[in-house]
Amino acid sequence: MIVKILSGLIAAALLLAFVGPVVIKLKDVPLSIVVLIGVIMMAVDLWQSFKSKED
């Protein structure tokens, strides 16, 4: 379980590190909205995988 949590948190951090600079540099509202939706979808999927019983 600890491996699942660590890998999920590392993946989330890498996603934010990858798209964060682009969003900050471009300051484009539609791009920010799309990235925010993607990050929210990733967070929900991560939460659901933490709550699932299969390993």
Helices and strands as residue ranges (DSSP letters): H 2-26, H 29-51
